[in-house]
Amino acid sequence: MAQAGHLPAQSSVIMLRIQDYPRRPVAEQARLRAQLDTLLALLLPDISDDSRIVLSGNGSAALAVLDNPAAALAFAERALYASQAGLNLSIGIDHGPVEVVKGNDPDSASADDALAGDGLATASVMAAAASEAGLLVSQNFRTALSQAQPGAEYALVPADNFSDAGLRTYQVYCLDRLALRKRRRLYVIVAISIFLLLVTASWVLRISFEDRPRLLAPYFTMDADSPPPKHTGKSPYGKR
C-alpha cells in the first residue's frame, strides 16, 4: 500500500525482514505475515501520512521516511522490541535515493507498486546481515541522523564491517542506547580528573615556593581592628 503520492530523492529507508521466512511452513508464514501487518498498523500512525511510503512484500516490508532520520530510527527500534514477542525480525536502515516504480498496467492498484533505488538496496543488505544484531544501519544513515539531530548518532556504535555478494564493503552500526550514558559518564570522569590535576598542581606549587611574594597576604592576616595597610608605591619585587 502506498501512503504518499510523491517521494523525494533522499529518504531514510527501513527494511523489515522476517528471518528464515521462506523455510517456514505455509501456515506459519500466514501467521507471521498477519503479525507483521498488525505491527505496521500499530507503529505507522507515529509517522505522518504525507512523509512516508510503506510497501509490504513476501515476509518483508519496506518503509521510506522523508526528512526525518530520527523518526525512522525510533520506528525501527520500536519494531525491533515488538518483534521479540515471536516475529523475529531483522531490520536494516539506509539513507539514500529511492523511487516508487509503477507496474506494467498504468491503472494498477498500489499493491502493484514497488520501491527501487540505492537506498532500498542498501537497507535490504543491512537487514539480511542483521540476523544476530537485530538492527543494523549504514554510515549514510548515521551521517544523516547526526545532521538532523546532532548527538543522536552516538547511540549507533560501530559493528563488524561486511561485504555483500558483489564484494562491496559496508561500514555498519548497531543500536546501543547505553552508549549515550557511557559517553556522559566518560565526560564526568574526565572533568573530575582535570579538576583534581589542577588542585594537585596548585598544592605542589604552593609547598615548592613557600618564599614567593604574597601580595594579598596583609589583607588576610591583619586583625579586625587594625587599619588596612597603606600603599607605599614600592613594588614587593624590588626596583624595576
C-alpha distance (Angstrom), angle and dihedral (degrees) to the residues before:
residue distance angle dihedral
M1 . . .
A2 3.79 . .
Q3 3.76 118.2 .
A4 3.78 102.8 -178.6
G5 3.74 130.7 49.7
H6 3.79 96.6 -145.5
L7 3.78 133.8 33.4
P8 3.83 123.1 -164.8
A9 3.77 123.3 -129.5
Q10 3.82 93.6 -105.3
S11 3.80 120.8 48.9
S12 3.78 140.0 148.7
V13 3.80 104.4 -105.2
I14 3.80 122.0 -157.8
M15 3.79 121.2 -167.0
L16 3.81 117.2 -164.4
R17 3.79 114.5 -167.6
I18 3.81 128.9 -179.8
Q19 3.78 106.4 -131.5
D20 3.82 117.0 -118.0
Y21 3.79 90.2 -0.4
P22 3.87 97.5 150.1
R23 3.82 91.8 53.2
R24 3.79 95.6 52.5
P25 3.82 123.4 97.8
V26 3.79 117.0 -93.2
A27 3.80 94.0 -111.2
E28 3.80 91.1 51.8
Q29 3.79 91.2 47.6
A30 3.81 89.7 55.6
R31 3.80 90.8 49.7
L32 3.80 92.8 48.9
R33 3.81 92.3 47.9
A34 3.80 89.2 53.1
Q35 3.81 90.6 49.8
L36 3.80 91.2 49.9
D37 3.82 91.5 50.2
T38 3.81 89.9 49.5
L39 3.80 90.7 49.4
L40 3.80 91.4 51.8
A41 3.80 91.4 47.6
L42 3.81 90.1 54.0
L43 3.81 98.2 45.2
L44 3.80 104.7 34.4
P45 3.85 96.5 72.5
D46 3.82 87.7 70.2
I47 3.83 88.2 69.9
S48 3.80 118.1 60.5
D49 3.80 117.4 -111.6
D50 3.80 94.5 -122.2
S51 3.82 93.5 56.3
R52 3.80 101.9 49.5
I53 3.77 143.9 60.5
V54 3.79 120.5 -168.1
L55 3.78 125.8 -176.3
S56 3.79 125.0 -177.4
G57 3.77 123.4 -144.6
N58 3.78 138.3 175.5
G59 3.79 102.0 -49.9
S60 3.79 93.3 -23.1
A61 3.79 143.3 72.6
A62 3.80 133.4 -154.8
L63 3.80 123.3 -151.9
A64 3.82 125.0 -171.9
V65 3.82 116.7 -164.2
L66 3.81 122.3 -163.7
D67 3.83 120.0 -132.4
N68 3.80 96.3 -27.4
P69 3.83 114.8 96.7
A70 3.82 91.2 163.2
A71 3.81 91.1 57.7
A72 3.79 89.8 47.6
L73 3.81 91.9 52.9
A74 3.82 91.9 46.1
F75 3.79 90.5 51.4
A76 3.81 92.2 49.4
E77 3.79 91.9 47.1
R78 3.81 93.0 51.5
A79 3.81 90.5 46.2
L80 3.80 90.2 51.1
Y81 3.81 93.2 52.0
A82 3.80 93.0 43.9
S83 3.80 91.4 50.3
Q84 3.79 91.0 60.6
A85 3.81 87.1 81.2
G86 3.80 88.2 78.7
L87 3.80 108.1 -67.4
N88 3.83 91.8 102.9
L89 3.80 99.8 -155.3
S90 3.77 128.6 -175.5
I91 3.81 113.1 -155.4
G92 3.78 132.5 -161.9
I93 3.81 128.7 -174.1
D94 3.78 131.3 -165.4
H95 3.78 135.5 165.4
G96 3.76 113.3 -137.1
P97 3.80 147.9 99.1
V98 3.80 119.8 -42.5
E99 3.78 135.6 163.4
V100 3.78 138.8 -170.9
V101 3.79 112.3 -109.0
K102 3.79 116.9 -156.2
G103 3.79 123.6 -142.1
N104 3.79 124.2 -108.9
D105 3.78 91.4 -92.4
P106 3.84 109.6 72.3
D107 3.80 88.8 -153.5
S108 3.80 93.4 51.3
A109 3.77 120.9 132.2
S110 3.77 122.2 -105.1
A111 3.81 88.9 -101.5
D112 3.82 87.2 72.3
D113 3.78 92.0 55.7
A114 3.78 121.3 99.4
L115 3.77 139.8 -169.3
A116 3.80 120.2 -119.4
G117 3.79 137.7 174.0
D118 3.77 143.1 83.9
G119 3.79 92.4 -70.2
L120 3.78 92.2 59.0
A121 3.81 93.1 42.8
T122 3.81 93.0 52.8
A123 3.81 92.8 44.4
S124 3.79 88.7 52.3
V125 3.81 90.5 52.5
M126 3.81 90.0 49.3
A127 3.81 91.3 51.5
A128 3.80 92.4 48.2
A129 3.82 89.9 54.3
A130 3.82 95.5 43.8
S131 3.78 97.6 80.4
E132 3.82 92.4 116.7
A133 3.81 103.0 28.3
G134 3.81 92.8 41.5
L135 3.80 92.0 -146.5
L136 3.80 129.0 43.4
V137 3.80 128.2 173.1
S138 3.77 132.5 -168.0
Q139 3.79 130.0 -118.2
N140 3.82 89.1 -109.8
F141 3.79 91.5 58.6
R142 3.81 93.5 46.1
T143 3.81 89.6 51.8
A144 3.81 91.9 48.7
L145 3.81 90.3 49.2
S146 3.82 92.2 50.9
Q147 3.80 90.8 51.6
A148 3.80 94.5 47.3
Q149 3.82 96.8 41.4
P150 3.82 112.9 12.1
G151 3.78 112.4 -144.4
A152 3.81 96.1 23.3
E153 3.79 90.7 93.5
Y154 3.82 91.2 69.5
A155 3.82 88.3 78.3
L156 3.82 87.2 66.6
V157 3.79 108.3 76.5
P158 3.83 126.5 -172.1
A159 3.79 117.8 -88.2
D160 3.78 130.4 -172.2
N161 3.79 112.6 -63.4
F162 3.79 118.1 -125.2
S163 3.79 140.8 -174.9
D164 3.79 128.1 -128.8
A165 3.81 128.4 -137.7
G166 3.82 89.5 -81.1
L167 3.84 90.4 56.3
R168 3.79 91.2 -112.4
T169 3.81 109.9 150.0
Y170 3.80 119.7 -138.0
Q171 3.77 128.5 -159.4
V172 3.79 103.8 -145.2
Y173 3.80 137.4 -174.9
C174 3.79 134.0 -157.7
L175 3.79 129.7 -150.8
D176 3.81 118.9 -96.3
R177 3.80 113.9 166.2
L178 3.81 90.2 -176.1
A179 3.80 89.5 63.5
L180 3.82 91.3 80.9
R181 3.79 91.5 51.8
K182 3.81 91.0 47.4
R183 3.80 90.2 50.2
R184 3.81 92.9 51.3
R185 3.80 89.8 47.7
L186 3.80 89.8 52.2
Y187 3.80 90.8 51.7
V188 3.83 90.7 51.5
I189 3.80 91.7 49.6
V190 3.81 91.6 49.4
A191 3.82 91.9 48.3
I192 3.81 92.4 49.7
S193 3.81 91.0 47.0
I194 3.81 91.8 52.4
F195 3.82 90.9 48.3
L196 3.81 92.5 50.5
L197 3.80 90.4 46.9
L198 3.80 91.5 53.5
V199 3.82 92.2 47.2
T200 3.81 91.1 49.4
A201 3.80 92.3 47.9
S202 3.81 90.8 50.0
W203 3.82 91.4 50.4
V204 3.82 92.0 48.4
L205 3.80 91.6 51.1
R206 3.78 91.1 48.7
I207 3.80 95.7 54.1
S208 3.80 93.2 39.1
F209 3.82 95.5 55.4
E210 3.79 105.0 35.9
D211 3.83 93.1 152.4
R212 3.79 93.8 54.3
P213 3.86 115.9 128.1
R214 3.79 113.4 -90.8
L215 3.80 107.2 -158.8
L216 3.80 95.0 -178.4
A217 3.79 97.4 40.1
P218 3.87 94.9 100.8
Y219 3.80 90.3 56.6
F220 3.80 92.3 55.1
T221 3.84 99.6 40.1
M222 3.82 102.3 45.0
D223 3.81 122.0 102.5
A224 3.73 121.3 -103.3
D225 3.83 92.2 -112.6
S226 3.79 97.7 44.5
P227 3.80 118.3 95.8
P228 3.78 118.9 -112.1
P229 3.80 115.2 -93.0
K230 3.75 117.7 -90.5
H231 3.74 119.5 -115.9
T232 3.82 109.4 -118.0
G233 3.75 97.1 -174.7
K234 3.79 91.0 -122.0
S235 3.75 119.7 126.1
P236 3.82 115.3 -122.8
Y237 3.78 86.8 -137.3
G238 3.80 93.9 63.6
K239 3.76 129.8 -115.8
R240 3.74 119.8 -12.5
